[in-house]
Amino acid sequence: MAVSKRESVLWAVYDPEKDRTSYLMGTMHLKSSKAYSYALLAEKYVPLTDSYAGEMNLDAAEQADLHQHFQLLPDQSLSDFYTKRQYKRMSSIFYKVTGTKLTQVENLKPMAISNIIAESFVDVENELALDHHLWNYALKLDKELYGLESVQDQIEILASIPMKYQVTSLKQVLRNVNKYGKSITILGNLYAEGRFHKLYRKSKKSLGSLRLLMLYRRNKNMVNRFVELSADMSLFAAVGAAHLAGKNGMLHLLTDKGYQITPIFE
């Protein structure tokens, strides 16, 4: 069955063997109103299922203190990876964009610095990022809670991103920080407009050589876990919107496994 060309961030996933419907939704890890564009839609369908899954179990992630894996080694500093001239320029740009001195976060890996810069271009209009909000909503409904990936999976992914790639990527971000900020804004707009195919293409392009690690392998693993969980109960799963589309996306992988998928708009 071909994936519908009509665009939606929420899909019904019907298992003809079990005669059971589960749901798969694309989200954004942001606190902006654009990220919350489909929060009410999600809240309409989460109660219809027995269980809820995020990309990972957020309670387990909190216990594992995942943030420590964004830090450099104790004897390292961000300035170790750049020339004095580069670091001075980076510090100036970082402060202008974020209002924070780079020396205050120089124990973080370059990819974490890039994330801080990205977040500075996004309006903070809600207390929690959308994926965390939906997790808490499912918790209040007393749903069984799961992760499509384990915390250890996430840790191994973070550890697999080469430092050379991170160093170069941060330099490119700061070389044209306004363009980077615009790209972040565009992704938010695409999500709010429900244009997840284009969002996927832009996300894939930005990942470059990391798309196999960050998208394709993860999509396959998360689909396998989705199948495992939904075999015994109906499931509402929420993942980053970029994981849905493409020939290696979760929607195509699910259709390849015999599931029938249907876009939901209301």
N, C-alpha and C positions, 0 to 999 in steps of 0.2 A: 504494500500500500504506500503510495507516495505521500510525502508530507504536504499538507495544504499550503498554498502560496499566501493565503490570508494570514496576516500577522497577529499574533497574540502572545502575551507573556505567560498565559496559563493554558494548560492542555489537559484534557481528560485522557487517561491511558487505560484502555479497556483490555482486559485479559479474557479472550474468548473461551479458554479452557476452564478458567475458574468462574466465569461469568461475574467478574468483579471489576469495578472501576476505581482507579487511583488517580492522582493528579500530580503534575509536574509543573512548577512555576519558576520563571526566571526572576531573580531579584538583583538588587544592588546593595553593596555594603556601604551605604551612605545614610546620612541623617537629613537629607534635603527633602523638600516637598515633592520634587520630581521623582525621587526614589520611592516615595510613598504613593505614587499615582495609582497603584493597583492594590494598595493595602486592604481596602474595603472589599475588593473582589476576592482576595485571598481569604479574608475572614468569613466570607460567605460559604466557602467550600471546605475549609479546615474542619468544621464541625461534622461534616458528612463522612469523615474517615475515622478509622480506629487509631491511627498512629501518624506521627509527624517526624520528618527527617530533614535536617539541615545538611550543609556540606559536611559538617562535623558536629559532634555532640558538644554544644557550647558549654555545658556544665563541666564536662571532662576537660575541655580546653582551659577553662578558668582554673581548675585544680592543677593542671600541668604547667601553668604559668607560661603559656606559649610565647609571650613577649620576650622572654629571655633569649629566644633563638633568633631574635632580630639584633642581638648585640654582638659586637666584635669580641675577640678574645681579650682577656684582662690586660695583656701587655700591648694591645693594639689601640690605635686612635685613627679616626677618619683621615687626619692630616698625613698619616704614614703613606697613603696611597696616591697622593697628589704632590706636585711641586709647590713650593711656597707661594709662587705667583698664582697658580691655579687655586690654591686653598684660600688665598686672600680675596680673590675675585668671587669665589663661591660663597664665602662668608658674607660679602656685601650683598649679593643677590638674594641669598637665603633670608637675610634679615629684612630686606625690603619686601619680600613676598610674605613671610610668615610672622614677622615681628619678634622672632626669637633669634638669639645669637647661636651661631653654629657650634661654638665651643660648649654650649649647654647640652648638645646631643651628639658630640663627637665620638661617643662610645657606641653609637648605632651603626649598623651596616649601611652601605650606600643605598640599598633598595628601601630601607626604612626611611631614610632621608627623602627619597623620591616620593614615598607615600605621604609624608608630612607636607611636602610641597603640593601634591595633588589635592589633599584635603583642604588646603588653604584657599583653593579656588571654588570650593563647594559651600553653599549656604548651609548652616547648621540650624535647622528649623524644627527638629524633633530630638527628644532626649536620647533615643537609641537609633542605631542603624536599622534599616528595614528588616534584615535577616534576624537580628536580635529581637526586634519587636515581635515578629511572627513566632519566634521560638517561645517567647514569654506568653504569647496568646495561646499557643497550643498547650503550654504547661498549665495555664489557668483552666483549660478545658479538660485537664486530667488525661491528656493523650499520652500514649507510649511514645517516648522520645528517643531518636536515634541519630546517628551520623552516617552519611553515605561514604564518608572516609573516616578513618580513625585519626586520633590526634597524632599518633606515631607516623601515619602517612603524611600528615601536614609537616611534621618536623623533618622528615626525610626529604620532602620536596624543597623546603627552605634550605636545607643543607646542600642540596644538589645544584643550586644556582651558583655558577662559578663567580668568584670574587672579581675576576677580570671583566666579566660581563657587567656586573653591578657597578664597578668603577667607571667603565666607559658609558654606561647608560645614564648615570648621574651627571656626568660631564655634558652629555648631549641635552639632558633636561635643562640644565642651567645655562647652556649656550644660547638657548632660545626659549626662555621660561614662559614668555607670553604665548608663544605657539603651543607649548605644552599645556598651559592653562586653558587655552581655547579648545584643545582636544578633549580635555576633561569635561568641559561644559557641553561639548557636542555629544559625548556619550550619554550624559544625563538627559539631554533633549531627546535623543533617539529612544532612550528607554521610556520617557514620558509619552512619546508618540507611538510606542508599541512597535518600533521598527527594529526588531531584534536581529534580523538577518544582517542589516547594515552595521549594527552594533557589533555583531560577531566578526564581521570582516575587518572592521577598524581595530578591534581588540586583537585579532589574530595577527594583523600587520604589525602592531606595536610590540608584540611578543617576539617577533623575529625568530631566532634560532631556538627559543624556549617554548615554542608552541607545542612541540611533541611532549615535553615534560609538563607544561602548565595546563594544556587543553586536552590533547588527544588521549594520552594515557589515563588522565584523570576521568575523562568522559567514560571511557570503557570500564574503569573500576567502579565508578558511581552507578552506571547502568547495571552492572552485575549485582551490586548491593541493593539497588532498587528492586530488581527482579526477586532477589532473595527475601527481602522484607515483605513485598506485596504478594508473595506466594501464599501467605497465611492470614493476611489482614489487609484491609484497604489502607492506602498510604497517601499522605500529602507530603511531597518533597519539594524543598525550595533550594535552588542552587543559583550561582551567578548567571546572569542572563546570557553571557557569552558561551556558556556550555550547551545551549540548546541547539543552535543551528549548525549547518555545514554537513558534509558527507560523513564526518567523524563526530558529529554532534549527537547529543543524547536522544533527540527525537528520531533521527535516522537509525541509530543503534537499537532503539526500542522497536521500531517497525521491522527491522531485520530479525528480531526475536519473535515476531508474530503478534505483537500488540497493535491494537487499533488506536490511533491518536486523533483527537478532535480538538480544534481550537475553541476556547471559551472566551466570550467577550462580555458577558454579563451574568 
